[in-house]
Amino acid sequence: MAQNALLVMDIQRGIVDRFGEGAGYLARLRGAIEAARAADMPVIYVIVRFRAGHPEASARNKMLRGLGGGAGFTDEDPGAEIHPDIAPRPADLIVTRTRVSAFVGSDLGLLLRAREIYGLVLTGIATSGVVLSTLRQAADLDFRLTVLADGCLDADAEVHQVLTEKVFPVQADVVTVDDWITSIK
């Protein structure tokens, strides 16, 4: 049977620390995760993680070249851990990627096909990064899409607003966490 999955993207210690929690963000996200679990909806955590020295980060890639040869988002980096406030449970899946879209450099597409998941509910940090890139690719792959507007954060509030109010609605339903929770009960 085709179903939906909740994607919780880049809610890692180092990213949350950089963006801040902002007006109860993690509590809202935890509410969405708990509601998905209660509805027997798969929860899939998507994280970014690199090998030591970041050999996956090309100097030609403007978003990744700042990583250089450092230790950020490697196995040794505590900042790469999923934030403990929304820690995964054993039944949850964790997908590791090395690019901006959740589909690139990961096995997300394979996992979704194997589980016959054709609808995605997107959350994460940043709205203009992983959420935008994943939404665009998922739309081209014919997934049904929902974005939890207040389940996403961005460093630029105006960019977040433009994306969630003008760009995303062309390819996805955009709702609040509370409205989505009510809709799946």
Phi and psi in degrees as GROMACS dihedral restraints (atoms count N, CA, C in turn):
[ dihedral_restraints ]
;  ai    aj    ak    al  type     phi  dphi    fc
    3     4     5     6     1   -68.3    20    10
    4     5     6     7     1   142.7    20    10
    6     7     8     9     1  -146.8    20    10
    7     8     9    10     1   177.5    20    10
    9    10    11    12     1  -101.8    20    10
   10    11    12    13     1   160.3    20    10
   12    13    14    15     1  -136.3    20    10
   13    14    15    16     1   145.8    20    10
   15    16    17    18     1   -92.3    20    10
   16    17    18    19     1   122.3    20    10
   18    19    20    21     1   -98.9    20    10
   19    20    21    22     1   123.6    20    10
   21    22    23    24     1  -111.0    20    10
   22    23    24    25     1   103.2    20    10
   24    25    26    27     1  -110.7    20    10
   25    26    27    28     1   126.6    20    10
   27    28    29    30     1    61.9    20    10
   28    29    30    31     1    33.1    20    10
   30    31    32    33     1   -91.4    20    10
   31    32    33    34     1    68.5    20    10
   33    34    35    36     1  -109.1    20    10
   34    35    36    37     1   151.6    20    10
   36    37    38    39     1   -48.2    20    10
   37    38    39    40     1   -50.6    20    10
   39    40    41    42     1   -64.9    20    10
   40    41    42    43     1   -32.3    20    10
   42    43    44    45     1   -78.2    20    10
   43    44    45    46     1   -45.1    20    10
   45    46    47    48     1   -60.1    20    10
   46    47    48    49     1   -41.8    20    10
   48    49    50    51     1   -60.5    20    10
   49    50    51    52     1   -38.1    20    10
   51    52    53    54     1   -72.0    20    10
   52    53    54    55     1   -38.8    20    10
   54    55    56    57     1   -93.7    20    10
   55    56    57    58     1   -20.6    20    10
   57    58    59    60     1    80.7    20    10
   58    59    60    61     1   162.6    20    10
   60    61    62    63     1   -82.0    20    10
   61    62    63    64     1   -28.0    20    10
   63    64    65    66     1    52.3    20    10
   64    65    66    67     1    98.0    20    10
   66    67    68    69     1    47.9    20    10
   67    68    69    70     1    51.9    20    10
   69    70    71    72     1    75.6    20    10
   70    71    72    73     1    24.3    20    10
   72    73    74    75     1   -55.3    20    10
   73    74    75    76     1   -51.3    20    10
   75    76    77    78     1   -65.4    20    10
   76    77    78    79     1   -35.1    20    10
   78    79    80    81     1   -64.8    20    10
   79    80    81    82     1   -42.0    20    10
   81    82    83    84     1   -62.8    20    10
   82    83    84    85     1   -45.1    20    10
   84    85    86    87     1   -63.8    20    10
   85    86    87    88     1   -40.9    20    10
   87    88    89    90     1   -60.7    20    10
   88    89    90    91     1   -39.1    20    10
   90    91    92    93     1   -60.9    20    10
   91    92    93    94     1   -41.7    20    10
   93    94    95    96     1   -65.4    20    10
   94    95    96    97     1   -41.2    20    10
   96    97    98    99     1   -64.1    20    10
   97    98    99   100     1   -45.9    20    10
   99   100   101   102     1   -63.1    20    10
  100   101   102   103     1   -39.5    20    10
  102   103   104   105     1   -65.5    20    10
  103   104   105   106     1   -40.7    20    10
  105   106   107   108     1   -62.1    20    10
  106   107   108   109     1   -46.6    20    10
  108   109   110   111     1   -60.5    20    10
  109   110   111   112     1   -42.6    20    10
  111   112   113   114     1   -63.1    20    10
  112   113   114   115     1   -29.3    20    10
  114   115   116   117     1   -91.1    20    10
  115   116   117   118     1    10.6    20    10
  117   118   119   120     1    56.8    20    10
  118   119   120   121     1    34.4    20    10
  120   121   122   123     1   -95.2    20    10
  121   122   123   124     1   130.0    20    10
  123   124   125   126     1   -58.9    20    10
  124   125   126   127     1   138.8    20    10
  126   127   128   129     1  -109.9    20    10
  127   128   129   130     1   122.4    20    10
  129   130   131   132     1  -119.7    20    10
  130   131   132   133     1   118.6    20    10
  132   133   134   135     1   -89.0    20    10
  133   134   135   136     1   130.9    20    10
  135   136   137   138     1  -114.5    20    10
  136   137   138   139     1   124.0    20    10
  138   139   140   141     1  -124.9    20    10
  139   140   141   142     1   159.7    20    10
  141   142   143   144     1  -105.1    20    10
  142   143   144   145     1   132.0    20    10
  144   145   146   147     1  -154.2    20    10
  145   146   147   148     1   140.1    20    10
  147   148   149   150     1  -123.0    20    10
  148   149   150   151     1   163.3    20    10
  150   151   152   153     1   -71.7    20    10
  151   152   153   154     1   160.7    20    10
  153   154   155   156     1   -55.8    20    10
  154   155   156   157     1   133.6    20    10
  156   157   158   159     1    84.9    20    10
  157   158   159   160     1    -6.0    20    10
  159   160   161   162     1    55.0    20    10
  160   161   162   163     1    51.1    20    10
  162   163   164   165     1   -64.1    20    10
  163   164   165   166     1   -17.2    20    10
  165   166   167   168     1   -77.7    20    10
  166   167   168   169     1   -14.5    20    10
  168   169   170   171     1   -94.8    20    10
  169   170   171   172     1    97.8    20    10
  171   172   173   174     1   -70.5    20    10
  172   173   174   175     1   143.5    20    10
  174   175   176   177     1   -63.7    20    10
  175   176   177   178     1   -19.2    20    10
  177   178   179   180     1   -79.1    20    10
  178   179   180   181     1   -15.7    20    10
  180   181   182   183     1   -90.8    20    10
  181   182   183   184     1   106.1    20    10
  183   184   185   186     1   -58.2    20    10
  184   185   186   187     1   -38.5    20    10
  186   187   188   189     1   -72.3    20    10
  187   188   189   190     1   -29.4    20    10
  189   190   191   192     1  -100.7    20    10
  190   191   192   193     1   -18.4    20    10
  192   193   194   195     1   -65.2    20    10
  193   194   195   196     1   -21.6    20    10
  195   196   197   198     1   -67.5    20    10
  196   197   198   199     1   -13.7    20    10
  198   199   200   201     1   -69.5    20    10
  199   200   201   202     1   -31.2    20    10
  201   202   203   204     1    52.7    20    10
  202   203   204   205     1  -141.6    20    10
  204   205   206   207     1  -102.2    20    10
  205   206   207   208     1    18.3    20    10
  207   208   209   210     1   -70.4    20    10
  208   209   210   211     1  -173.9    20    10
  210   211   212   213     1  -101.3    20    10
  211   212   213   214     1     2.9    20    10
  213   214   215   216     1   -61.9    20    10
  214   215   216   217     1   133.2    20    10
  216   217   218   219     1    59.1    20    10
  217   218   219   220     1    40.0    20    10
  219   220   221   222     1  -112.3    20    10
  220   221   222   223     1   177.1    20    10
  222   223   224   225     1   -59.1    20    10
  223   224   225   226     1   -29.1    20    10
  225   226   227   228     1   -83.1    20    10
  226   227   228   229     1   -10.7    20    10
  228   229   230   231     1   -91.5    20    10
  229   230   231   232     1   115.1    20    10
  231   232   233   234     1   -62.6    20    10
  232   233   234   235     1   -22.6    20    10
  234   235   236   237     1   -68.6    20    10
  235   236   237   238     1   -14.9    20    10
  237   238   239   240     1   -82.9    20    10
  238   239   240   241     1   -10.8    20    10
  240   241   242   243     1   -70.1    20    10
  241   242   243   244     1   146.8    20    10
  243   244   245   246     1   -63.5    20    10
  244   245   246   247     1   137.0    20    10
  246   247   248   249     1   -58.0    20    10
  247   248   249   250     1   132.2    20    10
  249   250   251   252     1   -63.5    20    10
  250   251   252   253     1   -22.1    20    10
  252   253   254   255     1   -67.2    20    10
  253   254   255   256     1   -17.9    20    10
  255   256   257   258     1  -131.1    20    10
  256   257   258   259     1    35.0    20    10
  258   259   260   261     1   -54.0    20    10
  259   260   261   262     1   139.7    20    10
  261   262   263   264     1   -68.3    20    10
  262   263   264   265     1   155.4    20    10
  264   265   266   267     1  -102.0    20    10
  265   266   267   268     1   166.1    20    10
  267   268   269   270     1   -55.0    20    10
  268   269   270   271     1   -33.7    20    10
  270   271   272   273     1   -76.7    20    10
  271   272   273   274     1   -15.7    20    10
  273   274   275   276     1   -76.4    20    10
  274   275   276   277     1   151.6    20    10
  276   277   278   279     1   -98.9    20    10
  277   278   279   280     1   148.2    20    10
  279   280   281   282     1  -122.4    20    10
  280   281   282   283     1   125.1    20    10
  282   283   284   285     1  -113.2    20    10
  283   284   285   286     1   129.4    20    10
  285   286   287   288     1  -105.4    20    10
  286   287   288   289     1   135.2    20    10
  288   289   290   291     1  -132.7    20    10
  289   290   291   292     1   164.3    20    10
  291   292   293   294     1  -124.8    20    10
  292   293   294   295     1    12.7    20    10
  294   295   296   297     1  -134.7    20    10
  295   296   297   298     1  -176.3    20    10
  297   298   299   300     1   -73.7    20    10
  298   299   300   301     1   -48.2    20    10
  300   301   302   303     1   -70.8    20    10
  301   302   303   304     1   142.5    20    10
  303   304   305   306     1   -65.0    20    10
  304   305   306   307     1   -18.1    20    10
  306   307   308   309     1   -86.6    20    10
  307   308   309   310     1   -24.7    20    10
  309   310   311   312     1   -90.9    20    10
  310   311   312   313     1   129.4    20    10
  312   313   314   315     1    73.1    20    10
  313   314   315   316     1    26.8    20    10
  315   316   317   318     1  -146.5    20    10
  316   317   318   319     1   175.2    20    10
  318   319   320   321     1  -105.1    20    10
  319   320   321   322     1    22.9    20    10
  321   322   323   324     1   -57.2    20    10
  322   323   324   325     1   -48.4    20    10
  324   325   326   327     1   -57.6    20    10
  325   326   327   328     1   -42.5    20    10
  327   328   329   330     1   -62.1    20    10
  328   329   330   331     1   -46.7    20    10
  330   331   332   333     1   -61.7    20    10
  331   332   333   334     1   -41.3    20    10
  333   334   335   336     1   -66.8    20    10
  334   335   336   337     1   -44.3    20    10
  336   337   338   339     1   -63.3    20    10
  337   338   339   340     1   -43.7    20    10
  339   340   341   342     1   -62.4    20    10
  340   341   342   343     1   -32.0    20    10
  342   343   344   345     1   -96.9    20    10
  343   344   345   346     1     4.9    20    10
  345   346   347   348     1    53.9    20    10
  346   347   348   349     1    46.4    20    10
  348   349   350   351     1   -97.2    20    10
  349   350   351   352     1   121.2    20    10
  351   352   353   354     1  -123.6    20    10
  352   353   354   355     1     5.0    20    10
  354   355   356   357     1  -129.6    20    10
  355   356   357   358     1   133.8    20    10
  357   358   359   360     1  -122.8    20    10
  358   359   360   361     1   137.8    20    10
  360   361   362   363     1  -111.3    20    10
  361   362   363   364     1   117.1    20    10
  363   364   365   366     1  -101.3    20    10
  364   365   366   367     1   133.7    20    10
  366   367   368   369     1  -139.0    20    10
  367   368   369   370     1   159.9    20    10
  369   370   371   372     1   150.9    20    10
  370   371   372   373     1   178.3    20    10
  372   373   374   375     1  -123.7    20    10
  373   374   375   376     1   116.3    20    10
  375   376   377   378     1  -117.3    20    10
  376   377   378   379     1   152.3    20    10
  378   379   380   381     1   -55.6    20    10
  379   380   381   382     1   -41.8    20    10
  381   382   383   384     1   -85.7    20    10
  382   383   384   385     1     0.3    20    10
  384   385   386   387     1  -113.0    20    10
  385   386   387   388     1  -102.1    20    10
  387   388   389   390     1   -60.7    20    10
  388   389   390   391     1   -37.7    20    10
  390   391   392   393     1   -67.7    20    10
  391   392   393   394     1   -49.3    20    10
  393   394   395   396     1   -60.9    20    10
  394   395   396   397     1   -49.2    20    10
  396   397   398   399     1   -64.2    20    10
  397   398   399   400     1   -40.9    20    10
  399   400   401   402     1   -69.0    20    10
  400   401   402   403     1   -41.9    20    10
  402   403   404   405     1   -59.6    20    10
  403   404   405   406     1   -48.1    20    10
  405   406   407   408     1   -60.2    20    10
  406   407   408   409     1   -45.9    20    10
  408   409   410   411     1   -69.5    20    10
  409   410   411   412     1   -41.2    20    10
  411   412   413   414     1   -63.6    20    10
  412   413   414   415     1   -37.6    20    10
  414   415   416   417     1   -64.0    20    10
  415   416   417   418     1   -42.2    20    10
  417   418   419   420     1   -66.5    20    10
  418   419   420   421     1   -22.1    20    10
  420   421   422   423     1   -92.7    20    10
  421   422   423   424     1     8.0    20    10
  423   424   425   426     1    69.0    20    10
  424   425   426   427     1    30.3    20    10
  426   427   428   429     1   -79.1    20    10
  427   428   429   430     1   147.1    20    10
  429   430   431   432     1   -76.0    20    10
  430   431   432   433     1   133.9    20    10
  432   433   434   435     1  -125.9    20    10
  433   434   435   436     1   139.9    20    10
  435   436   437   438     1  -131.2    20    10
  436   437   438   439     1   137.0    20    10
  438   439   440   441     1  -115.6    20    10
  439   440   441   442     1   129.6    20    10
  441   442   443   444     1   -89.9    20    10
  442   443   444   445     1    99.6    20    10
  444   445   446   447     1   -54.6    20    10
  445   446   447   448     1   -45.1    20    10
  447   448   449   450     1   -88.8    20    10
  448   449   450   451     1     9.4    20    10
  450   451   452   453     1   -99.9    20    10
  451   452   453   454     1     8.3    20    10
  453   454   455   456     1  -123.8    20    10
  454   455   456   457     1   150.4    20    10
  456   457   458   459     1  -132.4    20    10
  457   458   459   460     1   151.2    20    10
  459   460   461   462     1  -143.8    20    10
  460   461   462   463     1   152.2    20    10
  462   463   464   465     1   -66.1    20    10
  463   464   465   466     1   -24.8    20    10
  465   466   467   468     1  -113.3    20    10
  466   467   468   469     1   108.1    20    10
  468   469   470   471     1   -60.1    20    10
  469   470   471   472     1   -35.0    20    10
  471   472   473   474     1   -68.3    20    10
  472   473   474   475     1   -41.2    20    10
  474   475   476   477     1   -62.9    20    10
  475   476   477   478     1   -44.4    20    10
  477   478   479   480     1   -57.1    20    10
  478   479   480   481     1   -45.5    20    10
  480   481   482   483     1   -64.5    20    10
  481   482   483   484     1   -45.7    20    10
  483   484   485   486     1   -62.2    20    10
  484   485   486   487     1   -43.8    20    10
  486   487   488   489     1   -64.4    20    10
  487   488   489   490     1   -48.3    20    10
  489   490   491   492     1   -75.5    20    10
  490   491   492   493     1   -25.3    20    10
  492   493   494   495     1  -100.0    20    10
  493   494   495   496     1   -25.2    20    10
  495   496   497   498     1  -120.9    20    10
  496   497   498   499     1   -39.8    20    10
  498   499   500   501     1   -87.8    20    10
  499   500   501   502     1   -55.1    20    10
  501   502   503   504     1   -60.7    20    10
  502   503   504   505     1   -38.5    20    10
  504   505   506   507     1   -60.5    20    10
  505   506   507   508     1   -15.3    20    10
  507   508   509   510     1   -69.2    20    10
  508   509   510   511     1   -29.7    20    10
  510   511   512   513     1  -121.7    20    10
  511   512   513   514     1    -5.8    20    10
  513   514   515   516     1  -149.1    20    10
  514   515   516   517     1   157.2    20    10
  516   517   518   519     1   -79.3    20    10
  517   518   519   520     1   132.9    20    10
  519   520   521   522     1  -117.1    20    10
  520   521   522   523     1   120.3    20    10
  522   523   524   525     1  -138.1    20    10
  523   524   525   526     1   170.3    20    10
  525   526   527   528     1   -84.0    20    10
  526   527   528   529     1   163.5    20    10
  528   529   530   531     1   -59.3    20    10
  529   530   531   532     1   -46.9    20    10
  531   532   533   534     1   -60.7    20    10
  532   533   534   535     1   -43.7    20    10
  534   535   536   537     1   -64.6    20    10
  535   536   537   538     1   -38.5    20    10
  537   538   539   540     1   -66.7    20    10
  538   539   540   541     1   -44.0    20    10
  540   541   542   543     1   -58.9    20    10
  541   542   543   544     1   -44.2    20    10
  543   544   545   546     1   -60.8    20    10
  544   545   546   547     1   -37.9    20    10
  546   547   548   549     1   -71.8    20    10
  547   548   549   550     1   -21.7    20    10
  549   550   551   552     1  -100.8    20    10
  550   551   552   553     1    -4.3    20    10
